[in-house]
Amino acid sequence: MEIEIYIFILGLIAGAVVVFLFLRKPKIKIKSPAEAGRENLATFNAQRDKKEAETLAKILDFAEGKEKITNDEVQKLLNVSDTSVGRYLDELEKQGKLKQIADTGRGVYYTKP
């Protein structure tokens, strides 16, 4: 009879431990989709900005030893579209690192100021 009481008490304790383990809150913080999206967007933007800065530096290095550079030369250097090169060159012009000569057409080229 005594052994049965001990087994019963041991079973109650084991059951309480199991219930406790299943009902406690997990330690892992699960992020909401909105939080995860904001972090992913911030990471994406940082990587994009870094890549753009590297590309602008590459264009400036290319222009370093030359009197002038053209959109077509930069397009071949970077292997990107004409529109992308135009954006990059406009940005360098806004920063004052390149100067555009002529307004439009085939006669447009860029020089170091």
N, C-alpha and C positions, 0 to 999 in steps of 0.2 A: 504494500500500500504506500509506504514512504517513497519508494522508487517511482511510482506512478505520479505522485505529487511533484517530485523533482523534475521529471520528464515534462509534465504539464507546464510548470513554471519556466523551464528552459525553452519550451515551445513558444510561450507567450513572449519571452524576451527576444527570441529569434524573429518572431513575427513582427514585433514592434520595430526592430532594427530594419527589417525589409521595408516596412511601410515608411519609416523615416527616410530611407534612402530614395524611395520612389517619389516622395512628396516634396523633398527639398528643391529649392530653385537651382537651376543650372548656373555654373560659374561663367559660362560663355555668354558674352553679350551679343545678341543677334541684332544686326543693324537693319533698320527699315529700308525699303527700296529707295526712298528719297535720300536718306543719308548715304547709302552706297553710291547712288547716282551722282551726288555732289562730289564725293571723293574721286570717283572715276573721271568726272569732268575736269576737276582741278588737276589731276595727274595728266590727262590728255592735253590740257592747255599748256602745262609746264613743258611737256615733251615737244609740243608744236613750237612754242616760243624758242626753245633751245635749238631745235632744228633750223628754224628761220635765222637765228643769230649765226649759226654755223654756215649757212648758205650765204648770208650777206658777207661774212668774213672771207669766204671762198672767192666771191666776186671781187672784193677789194684786193685780195692777194693776186688775182688774175690781172687786175688793172694796174698793179704796182709798177711793172716794168714797161708799160705801154703808154704811148701818147694818147691813144683813144681806144675805146671798146664800143662794140655795137651790140644790139639786141641779139642778132643772129649768132655772134661769137659766144655770148653768155648762154644762149639756148643750147648750143652744141656742148659747151663745157658742162652744164648741169643736166643735160638731157631732160629738160622740162618744156612745157608749152610756152608759146610766145606770150600769152597772157600772164603766166606766172613770172616770167622774166621781166615783163613790164612792171608788175607790182614790186618786185625786188629792186629794180632800178629806180622806180619812183620813191621807194622808201629810203634808199641811199641818198637820193637827191634831197629829200626832206631833211635828212640828218646832216646835210652839208658835206657829205663825203664824196659825192660825185656831182658834176655839173653837166646838164643836158645842153647839147649844142643842136640847134634847129628845133622846130616845133613838131613836125610830123613827117612821115614818109621815110623813104630809103636814106635820106640825108642825115637822119638823126644818129648822133653818137654821143658818148659820154667821156668826160675827161676828169682827172683829179683836179680839184680847185687849187 
